[in-house]
Amino acid sequence: MNFSVDKIVDGVVVLENINTLEKVEVLITDLPDGIVEGNILTLFDGKYIFNTSVEEERRIRIKNKLDRLKRLKHKDD
């Protein structure tokens, strides 16, 4: 299962399942050091680990969507 780091508040991290959009709260001490909002974590054998390949794919997909929206906006101008 893959989760996106939605927000970090007072030592609690809200993770969003990227498939079901279900949110769970996890103590920051139970997660890898250095996490930031937007990271993708995979739950594997009861532990969360960074998943940089899925994170990069999502960043590229989001950037491409934003670029398409910008092009559409400029067509309307």
C-alpha positions as CSV (number, residue, x, y, z in Angstrom):
1,M,0.0,0.0,0.0
2,N,1.2,3.5,-0.9
3,F,0.5,6.6,1.2
4,S,1.1,10.2,0.5
5,V,2.3,12.4,3.4
6,D,-0.7,14.8,3.6
7,K,0.4,17.0,6.5
8,I,2.6,16.9,9.6
9,V,1.3,18.6,12.8
10,D,2.7,18.4,16.3
11,G,4.4,15.1,15.8
12,V,1.5,13.4,14.1
13,V,1.6,12.7,10.4
14,V,-1.6,12.4,8.3
15,L,-1.1,9.8,5.6
16,E,-3.5,9.4,2.6
17,N,-3.8,6.1,0.9
18,I,-3.2,7.0,-2.8
19,N,-5.7,4.4,-4.0
20,T,-8.6,4.6,-1.5
21,L,-8.0,8.2,-0.3
22,E,-8.5,6.9,3.2
23,K,-6.5,9.0,5.8
24,V,-4.6,7.6,8.8
25,E,-2.7,9.3,11.5
26,V,0.8,8.0,12.5
27,L,3.3,9.2,15.0
28,I,6.2,10.8,13.3
29,T,8.5,8.6,15.4
30,D,7.1,5.6,13.6
31,L,8.1,6.9,10.2
32,P,11.5,7.3,8.5
33,D,13.6,10.3,9.4
34,G,13.4,13.3,7.1
35,I,9.8,12.9,5.9
36,V,8.1,16.0,4.4
37,E,4.7,16.7,3.0
38,G,4.3,15.1,-0.4
39,N,6.6,12.1,0.2
40,I,5.2,8.7,-0.8
41,L,5.6,5.9,1.7
42,T,5.0,2.2,1.2
43,L,3.7,0.1,4.0
44,F,5.9,-3.1,3.9
45,D,6.0,-5.7,6.6
46,G,4.4,-3.3,9.0
47,K,6.9,-0.5,8.4
48,Y,6.7,2.6,6.3
49,I,9.5,3.1,3.8
50,F,10.2,5.8,1.2
51,N,9.0,5.0,-2.3
52,T,10.9,7.5,-4.4
53,S,10.0,5.9,-7.8
54,V,6.2,6.3,-7.2
55,E,6.8,9.8,-5.7
56,E,8.7,10.9,-8.9
57,E,6.0,9.5,-11.2
58,R,3.3,11.4,-9.3
59,R,5.4,14.6,-9.4
60,I,5.9,14.3,-13.2
61,R,2.2,13.5,-13.7
62,I,1.1,16.6,-11.6
63,K,3.6,18.8,-13.4
64,N,2.3,17.7,-16.8
65,K,-1.3,18.4,-15.8
66,L,-0.3,21.9,-14.6
67,D,1.6,22.5,-17.9
68,R,-1.5,21.5,-19.9
69,L,-3.7,23.8,-17.8
70,K,-1.4,26.7,-18.4
71,R,-1.4,26.0,-22.1
72,L,-5.2,26.0,-22.2
73,K,-5.3,29.2,-20.2
74,H,-3.0,30.9,-22.7
75,K,-5.1,29.8,-25.6
76,D,-8.1,31.6,-24.1
77,D,-6.2,34.8,-23.7
